[in-house]
Amino acid sequence: MALHEETAVLEGPVTWLELDRAALLHNLAGVRALVGPAQIMAVLKTNAYGAGAIGMARALASAGVATFGVATVAEGVELRQAGIAGTILCLTYFTRDEVDAILEHNLTASLFTLEAGQLLAEHATTHCRHAPVWVKVDTGLGRLGVPYQAAPDLIRALNATPGLEIAGLFSTLTENPGRDPLQVQRLLDVRRAVPELTGASLSLASSHGIVSLPAGTLDVVRPGILLHGLEPSERERMNLRLVARADLRPITTWKARVGFIKTAAPGEQIGYGSRPALVDATRVATLTVGWAAGYSANMSQGGAVLIQGRRCPVMAVSANSTLVDLSDAPETATNSEAVLLGKQGNAEITADEMARVTGGSVYRLLTAVPHAVPRVWR
């Protein structure tokens, strides 16, 4: 049982993300310095990896970015409805029911089959317009895309289809240093095989390619996680000179509040399931965040948060609460801010640290955070 309990009425949001505009624009400048004249297509799929696609798009648009990549038609529609202009490329597939939304919201579709191209063209000509498209070429990843050997024939067929306008060709790297240069060559060979497509842009490098394969820069690069100030791959697979030049600055701080404080008695346990009994009386904070808001339950297996600028071990995570040990921050009061990711004082919880504890990757850290959680730009 608890020897002492302390609580108060909470103020403000219970969990939220703070986004640093200056850090984002710094990272954008770093990417631009690496890729020279290549155009930037900022990838905002999966709600900008959890940071919030609309806020990211607005901040990037203010710095001159006019091309965005999303995964789905629904993500593209969300940006248009928020007033985002410019080109929005849907990087994956679309369904028959989404064709009208593509045209209505002036989205750019990805094509890798003739059937999908003909369906889009039929609707476009019905509306007396041309639909801009990019052709996805599989140069070796084995995921989406027309195989590179068959790509010239498909491109010619699509180029001859009334209602379609091919704006670019793109592919995705395997992120295998031994195979990536071959993918560059394959995409270049596809364009050379279709000389009538001289105005179409080529895009291959996303964040990994930007800091590992300068030859893959081509006409358009697709940074995503780099703009967040996070390294996209294991360091042995990147060119560390390029990483250093990018001078990345993390843009996201994830916070929650101390919602309740208690001192748990020796012999009691903290959290569900079979857990070791407490040896000593322990001051425990209940944070206002849990796995339902995207905070991984695996953080209880060696993770920590920052409170009062000190690292406090995570003891247990449930759906709506996280329990942490306040032994090193005894002066903590209810409503205090806890930093789940980011800096507080001289201490920091990094994305790499959280990824190691949870067994995931930096890409997945925030993608589980629901849309309803506030994203606040500073």
C-alpha positions as CSV (number, residue, x, y, z in Angstrom):
1,M,0.0,0.0,0.0
2,A,1.0,3.7,-0.3
3,L,2.4,5.4,2.8
4,H,1.7,8.8,1.4
5,E,-0.3,10.2,-1.5
6,E,-0.1,13.5,-3.2
7,T,-2.3,14.8,-6.0
8,A,-3.7,18.1,-7.4
9,V,-5.9,19.3,-10.2
10,L,-3.9,19.1,-13.4
11,E,-3.2,22.0,-15.7
12,G,-2.9,22.1,-19.5
13,P,-2.5,19.1,-21.8
14,V,-1.5,15.8,-20.2
15,T,0.9,14.8,-22.9
16,W,2.1,16.8,-25.9
17,L,4.9,17.2,-28.5
18,E,6.9,20.4,-28.7
19,L,8.5,21.0,-32.2
20,D,11.4,23.4,-32.7
21,R,11.0,25.4,-35.8
22,A,14.5,26.8,-35.8
23,A,16.0,23.3,-35.5
24,L,13.8,22.1,-38.4
25,L,14.9,24.9,-40.7
26,H,18.5,24.3,-39.6
27,N,18.2,20.7,-40.7
28,L,16.6,21.7,-44.0
29,A,19.5,24.0,-44.7
30,G,21.9,21.2,-43.9
31,V,20.1,18.9,-46.4
32,R,20.2,21.6,-49.1
33,A,23.9,22.1,-48.5
34,L,24.5,18.4,-49.2
35,V,22.3,18.0,-52.3
36,G,23.1,21.3,-54.1
37,P,20.7,22.1,-56.9
38,A,18.5,19.1,-56.3
39,Q,14.9,19.8,-55.4
40,I,13.6,18.9,-52.0
41,M,10.5,16.7,-51.7
42,A,9.8,16.7,-47.9
43,V,8.4,13.3,-46.9
44,L,5.5,13.7,-44.4
45,K,4.1,10.2,-44.5
46,T,2.6,8.7,-41.3
47,N,1.8,12.1,-40.0
48,A,5.4,13.2,-40.6
49,Y,6.6,10.2,-38.5
50,G,4.4,11.4,-35.7
51,A,5.5,15.0,-35.5
52,G,2.4,16.3,-37.3
53,A,2.3,16.6,-41.1
54,I,0.3,19.8,-41.2
55,G,2.6,21.7,-38.9
56,M,5.7,20.3,-40.6
57,A,4.4,21.3,-44.1
58,R,3.6,24.8,-43.0
59,A,7.0,25.3,-41.4
60,L,8.8,23.9,-44.5
61,A,6.6,25.8,-46.9
62,S,7.6,29.0,-45.2
63,A,11.2,28.1,-46.0
64,G,10.5,27.6,-49.7
65,V,9.7,23.8,-49.9
66,A,7.0,23.4,-52.5
67,T,6.9,19.6,-52.9
68,F,5.8,17.1,-50.4
69,G,5.6,13.3,-50.3
70,V,2.9,11.4,-48.4
71,A,2.1,7.7,-48.3
72,T,-1.7,7.7,-49.0
73,V,-4.4,9.7,-50.7
74,A,-6.0,10.4,-47.3
75,E,-2.7,12.0,-46.1
76,G,-2.6,14.2,-49.2
77,V,-6.2,15.3,-48.8
78,E,-5.5,16.2,-45.1
79,L,-2.7,18.6,-46.2
80,R,-4.8,20.2,-49.0
81,Q,-7.7,20.7,-46.6
82,A,-5.2,22.5,-44.2
83,G,-4.3,24.9,-47.0
84,I,-1.0,23.3,-48.1
85,A,-0.2,24.3,-51.7
86,G,2.5,23.0,-54.1
87,T,3.0,19.4,-55.3
88,I,1.8,16.6,-53.1
89,L,2.9,13.2,-54.3
90,C,1.2,10.1,-53.0
91,L,4.1,7.6,-52.8
92,T,2.2,4.4,-52.7
93,Y,-1.0,3.0,-54.2
94,F,-4.5,4.3,-54.6
95,T,-7.9,2.5,-54.8
96,R,-10.7,3.0,-57.4
97,D,-12.7,4.9,-54.8
98,E,-9.8,7.4,-54.3
99,V,-9.4,8.5,-57.9
100,D,-11.9,11.4,-57.7
101,A,-10.2,12.6,-54.5
102,I,-6.8,12.7,-56.3
103,L,-8.3,14.9,-59.0
104,E,-10.4,17.1,-56.8
105,H,-7.5,17.9,-54.5
106,N,-4.9,18.2,-57.3
107,L,-2.7,15.4,-55.9
108,T,0.0,13.7,-57.8
109,A,-0.4,9.9,-58.0
110,S,2.2,7.2,-58.2
111,L,1.8,4.7,-61.0
112,F,3.4,1.3,-61.6
113,T,0.6,-0.5,-63.6
114,L,-1.0,0.4,-66.8
115,E,-4.5,-0.5,-65.4
116,A,-4.2,2.1,-62.6
117,G,-2.9,4.7,-65.2
118,Q,-5.9,4.1,-67.5
119,L,-8.3,4.4,-64.6
120,L,-6.9,7.7,-63.6
121,A,-6.7,8.9,-67.2
122,E,-10.3,8.0,-67.8
123,H,-11.5,10.1,-64.8
124,A,-9.1,13.0,-65.7
125,T,-10.4,13.3,-69.3
126,T,-14.0,13.2,-68.0
127,H,-13.0,16.3,-66.1
128,C,-11.2,17.8,-69.1
129,R,-7.8,17.9,-67.4
130,H,-4.4,16.3,-67.2
131,A,-3.4,14.3,-64.2
132,P,0.3,14.7,-63.2
133,V,1.8,11.4,-62.2
134,W,5.2,9.9,-61.1
135,V,6.1,6.4,-62.2
136,K,7.5,4.1,-59.4
137,V,10.3,1.9,-60.7
138,D,11.5,-1.1,-58.7
139,T,15.3,-1.0,-59.2
140,G,16.0,-3.7,-56.6
141,L,14.1,-3.3,-53.4
142,G,11.4,-5.7,-54.5
143,R,8.5,-3.7,-53.0
144,L,6.2,-1.4,-55.0
145,G,7.1,-0.4,-58.5
146,V,7.3,-1.7,-62.1
147,P,10.4,-3.9,-62.5
148,Y,13.1,-1.8,-64.1
149,Q,13.4,-4.2,-67.0
150,A,9.7,-3.6,-67.9
151,A,9.7,0.1,-67.0
152,P,10.4,1.6,-70.4
153,D,7.5,-0.1,-72.0
154,L,5.1,0.9,-69.2
155,I,6.4,4.5,-69.3
156,R,5.8,4.7,-73.1
157,A,2.3,3.4,-72.7
158,L,1.5,5.8,-69.9
159,N,3.0,8.7,-71.8
160,A,0.8,7.9,-74.8
161,T,-2.3,7.8,-72.6
162,P,-4.5,11.0,-73.0
163,G,-5.1,12.6,-69.6
164,L,-1.8,11.7,-68.0
165,E,1.3,13.8,-67.6
166,I,4.4,12.1,-66.4
167,A,6.3,14.5,-64.1
168,G,8.9,12.1,-62.7
169,L,10.3,8.7,-62.2
170,F,11.3,7.5,-58.7
171,S,12.6,4.5,-56.9
172,T,13.7,3.4,-53.4
173,L,17.1,2.3,-52.3
174,T,17.7,-1.0,-50.6
175,E,20.1,0.8,-48.2
176,N,22.6,-1.9,-49.0
177,P,25.9,-0.2,-49.7
178,G,26.9,-3.0,-52.0
179,R,23.8,-2.7,-54.2
180,D,22.7,0.9,-54.0
181,P,25.1,2.1,-56.8
182,L,23.6,-0.5,-59.1
183,Q,20.1,1.0,-58.4
184,V,21.3,4.4,-59.4
185,Q,22.5,3.0,-62.7
186,R,19.3,1.1,-63.3
187,L,17.1,4.2,-62.9
188,L,19.4,6.2,-65.2
189,D,19.2,3.4,-67.8
190,V,15.4,3.5,-67.6
191,R,15.3,7.3,-68.4
192,R,17.9,6.8,-71.2
193,A,15.6,4.1,-72.7
194,V,12.8,6.6,-73.0
195,P,14.4,9.8,-74.5
196,E,11.0,11.3,-75.2
197,L,10.6,11.8,-71.5
198,T,13.3,14.5,-71.2
199,G,11.3,16.7,-68.9
200,A,10.7,14.1,-66.2
201,S,12.6,14.4,-62.9
202,L,14.5,11.5,-61.3
203,S,14.3,10.7,-57.6
204,L,16.0,7.9,-55.7
205,A,17.6,9.2,-52.5
206,S,15.6,9.5,-49.3
207,S,17.3,10.4,-46.0
208,H,19.6,7.4,-46.1
209,G,20.8,8.1,-49.6
210,I,21.4,11.7,-48.9
211,V,24.0,10.9,-46.3
212,S,25.4,7.7,-47.9
213,L,25.3,8.0,-51.7
214,P,26.0,11.3,-53.4
215,A,25.6,9.7,-56.8
216,G,22.0,9.0,-55.9
217,T,21.1,12.7,-55.5
218,L,19.8,13.1,-59.1
219,D,17.1,15.7,-59.6
220,V,14.9,15.4,-56.5
221,V,15.7,14.1,-53.0
222,R,13.2,12.9,-50.5
223,P,14.3,13.7,-46.9
224,G,12.1,12.6,-44.1
225,I,13.8,11.6,-40.8
226,L,16.8,13.9,-41.6
227,L,14.5,16.9,-41.3
228,H,13.6,15.6,-37.8
229,G,17.3,15.9,-36.9
230,L,17.7,12.1,-36.6
231,E,20.2,9.8,-38.3
232,P,18.4,7.4,-40.7
233,S,20.6,4.4,-40.5
234,E,23.3,2.5,-38.6
235,R,26.4,4.7,-38.6
236,E,28.5,2.0,-40.4
237,R,26.1,2.3,-43.4
238,M,26.4,6.1,-43.8
239,N,29.1,8.5,-44.9
240,L,29.9,10.1,-41.5
241,R,31.5,13.1,-43.2
242,L,28.1,13.8,-44.8
243,V,26.4,13.2,-41.5
244,A,28.7,15.7,-39.8
245,R,28.1,18.3,-42.5
246,A,24.3,18.0,-42.0
247,D,24.8,19.0,-38.4
248,L,21.5,17.5,-37.3
249,R,19.4,19.0,-34.5
250,P,16.5,17.0,-33.1
251,I,13.3,18.9,-33.4
252,T,10.9,17.0,-31.1
253,T,10.5,17.1,-27.3
254,W,7.8,14.8,-26.0
255,K,6.4,15.7,-22.6
256,A,3.8,14.5,-20.1
257,R,2.8,15.6,-16.6
258,V,3.2,14.2,-13.2
259,G,-0.4,13.4,-12.4
260,F,0.0,11.7,-9.0
261,I,2.7,11.0,-6.4
262,K,2.8,8.4,-3.7
263,T,5.4,6.7,-1.5
264,A,5.0,3.0,-1.9
265,A,5.8,0.8,1.1
266,P,8.6,-1.9,1.2
267,G,7.3,-5.3,0.1
268,E,4.7,-3.8,-2.3
269,Q,5.1,-4.0,-6.1
270,I,4.6,-1.4,-8.8
271,G,2.7,-2.3,-12.0
272,Y,0.8,-5.3,-13.4
273,G,2.0,-8.9,-13.4
274,S,4.6,-10.7,-11.4
275,R,7.2,-8.0,-10.3
276,P,9.9,-7.9,-7.7
277,A,8.8,-6.5,-4.3
278,L,10.2,-3.1,-3.4
279,V,13.1,-3.3,-0.9
280,D,12.7,0.2,0.4
281,A,10.0,2.8,0.6
282,T,10.0,4.4,-2.8
283,R,8.6,7.7,-4.0
284,V,6.7,7.0,-7.2
285,A,5.2,9.4,-9.8
286,T,2.3,8.4,-12.1
287,L,2.8,10.2,-15.4
288,T,-0.2,11.2,-17.6
289,V,0.9,9.1,-20.6
290,G,0.9,5.4,-21.5
291,W,1.0,3.0,-24.4
292,A,-2.4,4.2,-25.6
293,A,-0.7,7.6,-26.4
294,G,2.2,5.8,-28.2
295,Y,4.6,5.5,-25.3
296,S,6.0,2.0,-25.6
297,A,5.4,-0.5,-22.7
298,N,8.9,-1.7,-23.3
299,M,10.2,1.5,-21.8
300,S,9.8,-0.3,-18.4
301,Q,12.7,-2.5,-19.4
302,G,15.5,-0.1,-18.8
303,G,14.0,3.2,-19.9
304,A,14.0,6.6,-18.2
305,V,12.3,10.0,-18.3
306,L,13.6,13.4,-17.2
307,I,12.1,15.2,-14.2
308,Q,13.7,18.2,-12.6
309,G,16.6,17.6,-15.0
310,R,17.3,14.2,-13.5
311,R,16.9,10.7,-15.0
312,C,14.1,8.8,-13.4
313,P,13.8,5.1,-14.2
314,V,10.5,3.9,-15.7
315,M,9.0,1.2,-13.5
316,A,5.9,0.2,-15.4
317,V,3.7,1.4,-18.3
318,S,0.0,0.8,-18.7
319,A,-2.6,2.1,-21.2
320,N,-2.9,5.6,-19.7
321,S,-0.2,5.8,-17.1
322,T,3.6,5.5,-16.7
323,L,5.1,4.9,-13.2
324,V,8.6,6.2,-12.5
325,D,10.9,6.2,-9.6
326,L,11.4,9.6,-8.0
327,S,14.3,8.6,-5.7
328,D,16.6,11.0,-7.5
329,A,14.1,13.8,-7.9
330,P,12.4,13.9,-4.4
331,E,11.3,17.5,-4.7
332,T,9.0,16.8,-7.7
333,A,5.4,18.0,-7.3
334,T,2.2,17.1,-9.1
335,N,1.9,19.0,-12.5
336,S,5.7,18.9,-13.0
337,E,6.8,18.3,-16.6
338,A,8.4,15.0,-17.4
339,V,10.4,14.8,-20.6
340,L,10.0,11.4,-22.4
341,L,12.1,12.4,-25.4
342,G,14.4,15.4,-25.6
343,K,16.3,17.6,-23.2
344,Q,15.6,19.0,-19.8
345,G,18.4,21.0,-18.1
346,N,21.7,19.3,-18.9
347,A,20.2,15.8,-19.3
348,E,18.7,14.2,-22.5
349,I,16.7,11.2,-23.6
350,T,17.6,10.6,-27.2
351,A,15.7,8.9,-29.9
352,D,18.5,6.4,-30.3
353,E,18.3,5.5,-26.6
354,M,14.5,5.0,-26.7
355,A,14.9,2.9,-29.9
356,R,17.4,0.6,-28.2
357,V,15.2,0.2,-25.1
358,T,12.1,-0.6,-27.1
359,G,13.7,-2.7,-29.7
360,G,12.4,-0.6,-32.5
361,S,13.8,2.2,-34.6
362,V,13.8,6.0,-34.6
363,Y,11.3,5.9,-37.4
364,R,8.7,4.2,-35.3
365,L,9.1,6.2,-32.0
366,L,6.4,8.8,-32.6
367,T,4.3,7.2,-35.4
368,A,2.1,5.6,-32.8
369,V,1.3,8.9,-31.1
370,P,-2.4,9.6,-31.9
371,H,-3.4,12.6,-34.0
372,A,-5.3,14.0,-31.0
373,V,-2.1,14.5,-29.0
374,P,-1.3,18.3,-29.3
375,R,1.8,19.2,-31.4
376,V,3.0,22.7,-30.4
377,W,5.5,24.6,-32.5
378,R,8.0,26.8,-30.7
